[in-house]
Amino acid sequence: MSAEGAAEPAITPRRRKRLLRFTLLVLVPLLVAVAGFWAWYNLSRYVSTDDAYVQTDIAMVSARVSGNVLSVAARENQRVAAGQLLLEIQSDDAQIAVQRAQAQLENVRTEIEALKANYTLQSAEMKLADAQAGFARKEMERQRDLADRKLASQSELDKAEQNYQLMHGLALVMRQQMNETRVRLSGSVEAPVENHPRVRAAASELARARLELERTRLRAPRDGVVSHLPKVGDFLAAGSPALSIVSDGDPWIEANFKETDLGHMHPGQPVRIDIDTYPGHEWEGRVESIAQATGAQFDLLPPQNASGNWVKVVQRIPVRIEIMEQDGGPELRAGMSASVRVDLGRKRLGSRFAATR
């Protein structure tokens, strides 16, 4: 232990110095380089933003007629099916209009039936008038033959001629009345009553009145969740929004990226989605489309930069991101805040590397 034990305390500090020197000169720079490359790689390949929100289709249901709300058949935030009754508007005037139109239709039908019956009667009378005119013509010809043979007086011949003219004129009048009735029957006596123009016009008025009555009942235009329902007694003006139907299916993300991040973004690229409401839960998605204009262009008064004190501001462009279906995942609601990260692939990394050469 005398020689070797005395040398060990002198060797241990020397090894420690070499290990420290190796760590500081090799390992630390290597770790810094790896960390820097990893950060550069990720910053080059991925773009992200927290200016993103869940969106769904929202249908604004407007009142078609004006009036007070008579009853509400749905509850706030209730799921409804397409065609389901939501509320009724007071419909006294609409019901009276339907009754009036229905009475008018029945009146027109009765008039057309009466015209058809009158035409049948006129046809029989015309046949009788034709027969009488034919008999009067034969009697006139017989009296004329007798007068030529001096067997009848001229007065009897004149009376026969007058009677024939009277019967013939009566037949012409009856034929003209039949023609008038045929015209009033739209030229077709045998056609069904429902095909007459006046009946069709009255039927269309009844259909319009029934449509106005049906418009007092607001129905769901699609499946979804009903929101902002009015109360019984509220007045709704025609054309004004009465309630909303929020779709509970196929949500998407609207992410507003900086214009400088869109150089290599295109539809189809994968996306990672985090919803603020559900921390720790991640959704997968893909870029569906990129808007053709910045969000500022849709403002009521778009910015005009033709001024002397112009300051350049990075614009944001909406990107629509499709959310992949996830069985048993949490429910997404419109307006939820989100953070998204788009994988641009190696294209942007390669361009960054080429730019540095």
Secondary structure, 3 states (H helix, E strand, C coil): CCHHHHHHHHHHHHHHHHHHHHHHHHHHHHHHHHHHHHHHHHHHHEEEEEEEEEECCEEEEECCCCEEEEEECCCCCCEECCCCEEEEECCHHHHHHHHHHHHHHHHHHHHHHHHHHHHHHHHHHHHHHHHHHHHHHHHHHHHHHHHHCCCCCHHHHHHHHHHHHHHHHHHHHHHHHHHHHHHHCCCCCCCCHHHCHHHHHHHHHHHHHHHHHHCCEEECCCCEEEECCCCCCCEECCCCEEEEEECCCCCEEEEEEEHHHCCCCCCCCEEEEEECCCCCCEEEEEEEEECCCCHHHHCCCCCCCCCCCCCCCCCEEEEEEEECCCCCCCCCCCCCEEEEEEECCCHHHHHHHHHHC
